[in-house]
Amino acid sequence: MVKTSTVTASALRCLVFALLCFLTACERTSDPVSSEQSLPLLKATPGGEFGFGKILFTSTRDGNAEIYVMNVDGTGPTNLTNHPADDFDAKWSPNGKKIVFASFRDGNSEIYVMNSDGSGLVNLTNHPDGDGDPDWSHNGKQIVFHSNRDGNEEIYMMDSDGSNLKRLTNNSATDFMPEWSTNGKQIAFTSNRDGNEEIYVMNADGTNQVNLSNNPRADRQPAWSPNGKHIAFMSFRDGNFEIYVMNADGTNQVNLTNNPSRDGQPTWSPNGKQIAFHTTRDGNFEIYIMDEDGNNPFNFTNHAADEFDPSWDR
């Protein structure tokens, strides 16, 4: 995730390469950073068949941050953006036909949309201030994102063509990393309004904003399970970044990764049986997939470049 602020494109590129997948996260929390291995054969998990679909991710394998897509068996990696500016924060539309993402190709972070093959690129925000962290509504008609256009980072909503902009949060704190629930009724997001970063949830119209995580250490990057019953998120509460899961009401918070590396950016498989995430456990950032209970983690990308910000096809 990239923190969208008034910086130069070259400065952002340095940030991408220096901090890679944690980008926004690393700017806000000072924490320690924890050879390649062969990709294990995909097989059925104890909970049922292996996940399906395709996974979007950001990779530096072409020299800068680009949006890639890969089959869930690890085959067919394809660069969708092919641009010298940094592209990141990609999310699938619910029908899989569109991809929304953020890019610095206009000199500041903007929200773009493109077809699933990389064609039909459109800038949706066209604003001099920073916009990032886009996510689709359940029906694909709207996009939620964060922006600092009003002086600090807030959560906004717009139609999928960029029209009908609406501000959902109005707080002097920083609100960012929004994630729309699968039923379209709620939006989870990260905020530091209680003095540290916490996972919040609000109604889709911005009302009833509630702190779900309530922990003195940083919690961020919420991701709804397909059935809407759970939220995966990243937390620093164990002294390093780990992937946690909790019930949608904030109860029963469980550490899924328990690894001394940095783990972040969880995304659920369409059947809810697996979670993809990025991690430094092999010495560089890679995309891993694990069962929903944290078992059977394996390296999905297995590349010498850094791979981060996964998004599983819905």
Buried (B, 14 or more C-beta within 10 A) or exposed (E): BBBBBEBEBEEBBEBBBEBBBBBBBBBBBEBEEBEEEEBEEBEEBEBEEBBBBBBBBBBBBBEBBBBBBBBBEBEEBEBBBEBEBBBBBBBBBBEBEBBBBBBBBBEBBBBBBBBBEBEEBBBBBEBEBBBBBBBBBBEBEBBBBBBBBEEBBBBBBBBBEBEEBEEBBEBEBBBBBBBBBBEBEBBBBBBBBEEBBBBBBBBBEBEEBEBBBEBEBBBBBBBBBBEBEBBBBBBBBBEBBBBBBBBBEBEEBEBBBEBBBBBBBBBBBBBBBBBBBBBBBBEBBBBBBBBBBBEBBBBBBBBEBBBBBBBBBB
